[in-house]
Amino acid sequence: MPAISPGQDGFYHPASEEEITQLILRARSEGLKVRVSGSAHSVAAAIYAGAFRPGQGGSRDINILLDRMTSVQFDDARMQVTVQAGCHLGKDPGDPSHSSTIENSLFYQLDRHGWAFPDTGGIIHQTVAGFLSTGSSGGSVQHSVGDQIVAIRLVDGAGRIRTLTDAGARDEFLAAGVSMGLLGVVTAVTFQCVKTFHVIGQETSRPVSDCGIDLFGPGTAGTRSLEQFLRATEHARLLWWPQRGVRRVKIWQGRAMQAADYTDKTGPPNAFRPRPYREFPMILGSNLPAQLAGSAYYCLIRYWNTPGLLGSITRGLVRLTLAPVIRLFVAIDGLGGPQRFWDSWWRALPMDNEASDRLMPTWFTEMWFPLDRTVEVMRRLRDHFEGGLPATGTYACEIYATRRSRFWMSPAWDRDVVKIDMFWFGHNAGDPAMTFYPQFWKLLEGFDYRFHWGKFLRDDSATYLRPRCPNWDNFMRIRAASDPDQVFVTDYWRKHLGIPPR
């Protein structure tokens, strides 16, 4: 087999497991690292080997894009789909290969086949392997993509092609379900599917004090607690703006449509007329003007967290304008009431899919807490936010829940969780891992949170997480056996997982 060379974008583009094996064996012999990029929604250092950046190169190591491995195969007898790892869940507008389309995405093809996943993430730009490898999930305690995984196929660090299932090589399967790319290059995943369905729901925008949920308490006779709401609601997501003068919350919720939900407005299932969810106001038929306006404002105040004269001037501007601007964009429900929507499962459930990563880049650290500690966590945050702008920042806080997972390194392993995302506008000056997130990592560490692996992690994450992840040592044992020469272990993962040199 001829040697594989990188493309002009710097990535290697293997078209088969044999070519991936060739790259891994070359890396072993030459002391190189191998990493695979999906949609690049994770922290850059968690994705790439060396100083590599797409289109710029900058590394001798082997950075792979699986854009030539995107096939989808249906097993009608079992209602299972096997999809190659480079296939995107939906269209990825930032795909560096420019090959991602709606038509070649997994979810479009599933829906056309009459099948579905019972849940999705908040966006569906990711590749199949990228979504699984970081422990990504949607906003549901009742459903989970992880529960649908039947088999994982990968090429490990010794160049061996392996198929892992819950019934065979079970330990390896439980390790590979959330592996950060450290067990091998995932090449295909088999999922158990369900029948396609429609989703109906609504989004309200209310003051925190009058939102219909007891956000900080155990619930009252007429109002559910946040934990009760998250457990009872099939799909849900909250965006909380805690700033003084704002203190509002958007509550998105949806569920699978039943026979009684179909009306003259929706049409019947076989002649369905969708009403899409709109995350941003439509102006002249587009959501871009609203995002442009939001981006322009946040760029105007991007220096609010910096020292010196520029920071002082910007903070003065923020104090004068932040609350009225946010109130304008997060307007209280008007005479028409909440926004109501109904749509196909793969269009409705990813409620953040309209957001532009270029106009509204959103960085965050994502902490996963035991769901039964929701009241305590929310009260601690509420009290902390009384500290003003240094505590709240200028952006929102996202809250949603995830069903417990069987995979060892999932932050939801063996427990239902509530997830708290502290948002940071990506064009802000400064490094939030140094100036903003640490206050929350310290404030909430008594609640035994775990991290989404693709987002910002604390520097001492290995020390912090090991006692909070009961299968940590089991995973490390499988990792060492799967990758004896540490082909997949970059400096980033060595630091954050405490992996010693060979």
Rosetta blueprint (number, residue, H / E / L):
1 M L
2 P L
3 A L
4 I L
5 S L
6 P L
7 G L
8 Q L
9 D L
10 G L
11 F L
12 Y E
13 H L
14 P L
15 A L
16 S L
17 E H
18 E H
19 E H
20 I H
21 T H
22 Q H
23 L H
24 I H
25 L H
26 R H
27 A H
28 R H
29 S H
30 E H
31 G L
32 L L
33 K L
34 V E
35 R E
36 V E
37 S E
38 G L
39 S L
40 A L
41 H L
42 S L
43 V L
44 A H
45 A H
46 A H
47 I H
48 Y L
49 A L
50 G L
51 A L
52 F L
53 R E
54 P L
55 G L
56 Q L
57 G E
58 G L
59 S L
60 R L
61 D L
62 I E
63 N E
64 I E
65 L E
66 L L
67 D L
68 R L
69 M L
70 T L
71 S L
72 V E
73 Q E
74 F E
75 D E
76 D L
77 A L
78 R L
79 M L
80 Q E
81 V E
82 T E
83 V E
84 Q E
85 A L
86 G L
87 C L
88 H E
89 L L
90 G L
91 K L
92 D L
93 P L
94 G L
95 D L
96 P L
97 S L
98 H L
99 S L
100 S L
101 T L
102 I L
103 E L
104 N L
105 S L
106 L H
107 F H
108 Y H
109 Q H
110 L H
111 D H
112 R H
113 H L
114 G L
115 W E
116 A E
117 F L
118 P L
119 D L
120 T L
121 G L
122 G L
123 I L
124 I L
125 H L
126 Q L
127 T E
128 V H
129 A H
130 G H
131 F H
132 L H
133 S H
134 T L
135 G L
136 S L
137 S L
138 G L
139 G L
140 S E
141 V L
142 Q L
143 H L
144 S L
145 V L
146 G H
147 D H
148 Q H
149 I E
150 V E
151 A E
152 I E
153 R E
154 L E
155 V E
156 D E
157 G L
158 A L
159 G L
160 R L
161 I E
162 R E
163 T E
164 L E
165 T E
166 D L
167 A L
168 G L
169 A L
170 R H
171 D H
172 E H
173 F H
174 L H
175 A H
176 A H
177 G L
178 V L
179 S L
180 M L
181 G L
182 L L
183 L L
184 G E
185 V E
186 V E
187 T E
188 A E
189 V E
190 T E
191 F E
192 Q E
193 C L
194 V E
195 K E
196 T L
197 F L
198 H E
199 V E
200 I E
201 G E
202 Q E
203 E E
204 T E
205 S E
206 R E
207 P E
208 V H
209 S H
210 D H
211 C L
212 G L
213 I E
214 D E
215 L L
216 F L
217 G L
218 P L
219 G L
220 T L
221 A L
222 G L
223 T L
224 R E
225 S E
226 L H
227 E H
228 Q H
229 F H
230 L H
231 R H
232 A H
233 T L
234 E L
235 H E
236 A E
237 R E
238 L E
239 L E
240 W E
241 W E
242 P L
243 Q L
244 R L
245 G L
246 V L
247 R L
248 R E
249 V E
250 K E
251 I E
252 W E
253 Q E
254 G E
255 R E
256 A E
257 M L
258 Q L
259 A H
260 A H
261 D H
262 Y L
263 T L
264 D L
265 K L
266 T L
267 G L
268 P L
269 P H
270 N H
271 A H
272 F L
273 R L
274 P L
275 R E
276 P L
277 Y L
278 R L
279 E L
280 F L
281 P L
282 M L
283 I E
284 L L
285 G L
286 S E
287 N L
288 L H
289 P H
290 A H
291 Q H
292 L H
293 A H
294 G H
295 S H
296 A H
297 Y H
298 Y H
299 C H
300 L H
301 I L
302 R L
303 Y L
304 W L
305 N L
306 T L
307 P L
308 G H
309 L H
310 L H
311 G H
312 S H
313 I H
314 T H
315 R H
316 G H
317 L H
318 V H
319 R H
320 L H
321 T H
322 L H
323 A H
324 P H
325 V H
326 I H
327 R H
328 L H
329 F H
330 V L
331 A L
332 I L
333 D L
334 G L
335 L L
336 G L
337 G L
338 P L
339 Q E
340 R E
341 F E
342 W E
343 D E
344 S E
345 W H
346 W H
347 R H
348 A H
349 L L
350 P L
351 M L
352 D L
353 N L
354 E L
355 A L
356 S L
357 D L
358 R L
359 L L
360 M L
361 P L
362 T E
363 W E
364 F E
365 T E
366 E E
367 M E
368 W E
369 F E
370 P E
371 L H
372 D H
373 R H
374 T H
375 V H
376 E H
377 V H
378 M H
379 R H
380 R H
381 L H
382 R H
383 D H
384 H H
385 F H
386 E H
387 G H
388 G L
389 L H
390 P H
391 A H
392 T H
393 G L
394 T L
395 Y L
396 A L
397 C E
398 E E
399 I E
400 Y E
401 A E
402 T E
403 R L
404 R L
405 S E
406 R L
407 F L
408 W L
409 M L
410 S L
411 P L
412 A L
413 W E
414 D L
415 R L
416 D L
417 V E
418 V E
419 K E
420 I E
421 D E
422 M E
423 F E
424 W E
425 F E
426 G L
427 H L
428 N L
429 A L
430 G L
431 D L
432 P H
433 A H
434 M H
435 T H
436 F L
437 Y L
438 P H
439 Q H
440 F H
441 W H
442 K H
443 L H
444 L L
445 E H
446 G H
447 F H
448 D L
449 Y L
450 R E
451 F E
452 H L
453 W L
454 G L
455 K L
456 F L
457 L L
458 R L
459 D L
460 D L
461 S H
462 A H
463 T H
464 Y H
465 L H
466 R H
467 P H
468 R H
469 C L
470 P L
471 N L
472 W H
473 D H
474 N H
475 F H
476 M H
477 R H
478 I H
479 R H
480 A H
481 A H
482 S H
483 D L
484 P L
485 D L
486 Q L
487 V L
488 F L
489 V L
490 T L
491 D H
492 Y H
493 W H
494 R H
495 K H
496 H H
497 L H
498 G L
499 I L
500 P L
501 P L
502 R L
